[in-house]
Amino acid sequence: MTWTTRPRSKRDGLACIVEGSGRPIFMIHGVGLRAEAWARQIDLFNTHHQVIAVDMPGHGESTAFENEAPQLADYVGAIAPLVPNGAIVMGHSMGAMIALEIAGAMGDRIAGVVAMNAIFRRTAQAALAVQARAASILPTKVPDPTAPLDRWFGSDPSPERDACREWLLAVDPRAYRAAYHVFAHHDGPSNDTLARMTCPALFITGADEPNSTPDMSRAMAARCRLGQSHIVQNAAHMMPMTHADDVWHVLRPFIAEVGAQT
């Protein structure tokens, strides 16, 4: 798979890849990446759906916030107006945080939500570790991406690792720092947010994911009215890129089920 840059449209400073037609699927990537991280999913869904993959503020071709210390609500407030009525909202990592907040706030407007590799109630040790990483990031220089790449992919070379390295090195350092701080200091959706969701919710993570663990996905699903979880074997944090076919086999019946209900 070649993770090539795709054309975008832009609205209110946010850039989106838009392909296909049909029920919309809206995709939100994680910290330091860009909309092309969804390339495999875009290609699998654009024959029957309108796929909209947004660049988070300050990532890809999207404009950064003027505020250098945005909160999660700022990301939600910027992205939510782009979500079409009746869409299935899909997020990965920090994108999953945003997707779940959107679903909690406007679940009657969307058809379903998918949270991939989402965090929920980190242990004290895990919280300290991610917050220490956030504190070490400078606003003037993107850090060496080797450490996150090793966490995500191990040390073996791959096209996916190379693509993520390129994106991490190209991201606006202020925007990367701002997003990472939000990610590090947020502990996942509140119990009330999960309970408020009226749409079907699917939580997917990798069996080998040390941070967004399988137990986290199961716990969030249990707190939703229409929640379900699925664990992808032999997958870790970059599951949507490294295990796209496995993810596809989980997403396809969920999206068909959502379509039958709405």
C-alpha positions in Angstrom: 0.0 0.0 0.0 1.3 3.4 -1.0 0.3 6.1 1.5 0.2 8.9 -1.1 -1.2 12.4 -0.4 -4.8 12.8 -1.7 -6.7 15.9 -2.9 -8.7 17.8 -0.2 -11.5 20.2 0.1 -11.4 22.8 2.8 -14.1 24.4 5.1 -13.6 26.7 8.0 -9.9 26.1 8.0 -10.1 22.3 8.1 -9.1 20.1 5.2 -10.9 16.9 4.3 -10.4 14.0 1.9 -13.8 13.4 0.4 -14.4 10.4 -1.8 -17.4 8.3 -3.0 -21.1 8.6 -2.4 -23.8 7.1 -0.2 -24.2 7.1 3.6 -21.4 9.2 5.0 -18.6 7.8 7.0 -16.6 10.5 8.8 -13.0 9.7 9.9 -10.8 11.4 12.5 -7.1 10.4 12.8 -4.8 10.6 15.8 -2.0 12.9 17.1 0.8 13.7 14.6 -0.8 11.9 11.7 -3.1 13.1 8.8 -6.1 11.9 6.9 -4.1 9.5 4.8 -3.8 7.3 7.8 -7.3 6.1 6.8 -6.2 5.3 3.2 -7.0 1.6 3.5 -10.5 2.3 5.0 -11.2 5.0 2.4 -10.4 2.6 -0.4 -12.6 -0.1 1.1 -15.6 2.1 1.8 -15.7 4.7 -1.0 -17.5 2.4 -3.5 -20.7 2.4 -1.4 -20.2 5.4 1.0 -19.2 9.0 1.0 -16.0 8.9 3.0 -14.9 12.1 4.7 -11.5 12.0 6.4 -10.5 15.2 8.2 -7.1 16.5 9.0 -7.2 17.5 12.7 -6.4 21.2 13.4 -2.7 21.9 12.8 -2.3 18.5 11.0 -2.0 17.7 7.3 -3.5 20.7 5.5 -5.7 22.0 8.3 -5.1 25.4 10.0 -3.9 25.3 13.6 -5.8 26.8 16.5 -4.7 30.3 17.3 -5.0 29.3 21.0 -1.8 27.5 21.9 -3.4 25.5 24.7 -6.7 24.2 23.2 -8.9 21.7 25.1 -10.6 18.6 23.9 -13.8 20.7 23.5 -12.1 23.0 21.0 -11.2 20.0 18.8 -14.8 18.7 19.1 -16.2 22.2 18.4 -14.1 22.6 15.3 -14.8 19.2 13.8 -18.4 18.4 14.8 -19.9 20.9 12.3 -18.3 19.1 9.4 -20.1 15.8 10.3 -23.1 15.2 8.0 -26.4 14.2 9.5 -26.8 10.4 9.4 -23.0 9.8 9.3 -21.1 7.0 11.0 -18.3 8.7 12.9 -15.0 6.8 13.2 -12.0 7.8 15.2 -8.5 6.4 16.0 -6.6 7.2 19.2 -7.2 10.9 19.9 -9.6 10.9 17.0 -11.6 8.3 18.9 -11.7 10.7 21.9 -13.2 13.3 19.6 -15.6 10.9 17.9 -17.0 9.7 21.3 -17.6 13.2 22.5 -19.4 14.0 19.2 -21.5 10.8 19.7 -22.3 11.8 23.3 -23.4 15.3 22.3 -25.2 14.6 19.0 -26.0 10.9 19.0 -29.5 11.6 17.6 -27.9 13.2 14.6 -25.4 10.4 13.7 -26.1 6.8 12.8 -23.2 5.2 14.8 -19.7 5.7 16.2 -16.6 3.6 16.0 -13.7 4.1 18.4 -10.4 2.4 17.5 -7.6 2.2 20.1 -9.4 4.5 22.5 -8.1 5.1 26.0 -10.3 4.9 29.1 -9.2 5.3 32.7 -5.5 4.9 32.4 -3.6 3.4 35.3 -1.7 5.9 37.4 1.6 4.6 35.9 0.4 4.9 32.4 -1.0 8.4 33.0 2.4 9.6 34.4 4.3 8.1 31.5 2.2 9.8 28.8 2.1 13.1 30.6 5.9 13.0 31.0 6.1 12.5 27.2 3.8 15.4 26.7 5.8 17.7 29.0 9.0 16.9 27.0 7.6 18.2 23.7 8.8 21.6 22.6 6.7 24.0 20.7 9.5 24.8 18.3 10.6 21.4 17.2 8.9 18.1 16.5 10.6 15.4 18.6 12.5 12.5 17.1 9.7 10.1 16.0 11.7 6.9 16.7 10.2 6.3 20.1 6.6 6.5 19.1 7.3 4.5 16.0 8.9 1.8 18.0 5.9 1.7 20.3 3.5 1.5 17.4 5.4 -0.8 15.0 8.4 -2.3 16.8 11.7 -1.9 15.1 11.0 -3.7 11.8 10.8 -1.5 8.7 7.5 -1.2 6.8 5.7 1.1 4.5 3.3 2.0 7.3 6.1 2.9 9.6 7.8 5.0 6.9 4.6 6.9 6.2 4.0 7.7 9.9 7.6 8.8 10.2 7.1 11.2 7.3 3.9 12.6 8.8 5.3 13.0 12.3 8.3 14.9 10.9 6.1 17.2 8.8 3.5 18.2 11.5 3.4 21.7 12.9 5.3 21.4 16.2 3.0 23.7 18.1 -0.1 21.8 16.9 1.5 18.5 17.7 2.4 19.7 21.2 -1.1 21.0 21.8 -2.8 17.9 20.6 -0.5 15.6 22.6 -1.1 17.6 25.8 -4.9 17.1 25.3 -4.4 13.4 24.6 -2.1 12.9 27.6 -4.3 14.8 30.1 -7.7 13.4 29.0 -8.8 10.1 30.5 -11.4 9.0 28.0 -15.1 9.7 27.9 -17.1 10.2 31.1 -19.5 7.6 32.2 -22.3 10.1 31.5 -21.1 10.6 27.9 -21.1 6.9 27.2 -24.6 6.5 28.8 -26.0 9.4 26.7 -25.1 7.8 23.4 -28.2 6.7 21.7 -26.5 5.4 18.5 -24.7 2.0 18.2 -21.1 2.2 19.4 -18.3 -0.2 18.4 -15.0 -0.2 20.2 -12.1 -1.9 18.5 -8.5 -2.3 19.7 -5.5 -4.6 19.3 -4.8 -7.6 21.5 -1.2 -6.4 21.7 -2.1 -2.8 22.4 -0.3 -1.8 25.7 -1.9 1.6 26.2 -5.4 1.6 24.6 -6.0 -1.9 26.1 -8.7 -4.5 25.3 -10.1 -4.1 28.8 -10.6 -0.3 28.1 -12.6 -1.1 25.0 -14.7 -3.7 26.8 -15.4 -1.3 29.7 -16.6 1.5 27.4 -18.8 -0.8 25.4 -20.4 -2.1 28.6 -21.4 1.5 29.6 -23.2 2.2 26.3 -26.8 1.4 25.6 -25.9 -0.2 22.2 -22.2 -0.9 22.8 -20.1 -3.7 21.5 -16.3 -4.4 21.5 -14.0 -6.4 19.3 -10.3 -7.3 19.9 -8.1 -7.8 16.8 -5.5 -10.5 17.4 -1.8 -9.7 16.9 -2.5 -6.0 16.4 -1.3 -3.0 18.3 -1.8 0.8 18.2 -1.6 1.4 14.5 -4.2 -1.4 13.8 -6.1 0.5 11.2 -3.0 0.7 9.0 -1.3 -2.6 9.9 -4.4 -4.8 10.1 -6.8 -3.1 7.8 -8.3 -6.3 6.4 -9.0 -7.6 10.0 -10.6 -4.2 10.8 -12.6 -4.3 7.6 -14.2 -7.7 8.6 -15.3 -6.1 11.9 -16.5 -2.8 10.5 -18.5 -4.3 7.5 -21.2 -6.1 9.6 -21.4 -3.2 12.0 -22.0 -0.7 9.3 -24.5 -3.0 7.6 -26.3 -3.3 10.9 -26.4 0.4 11.4 -27.7 0.9 7.9 -30.5 -1.6 8.5 -31.6 0.3 11.6 -31.7 3.8 10.2 
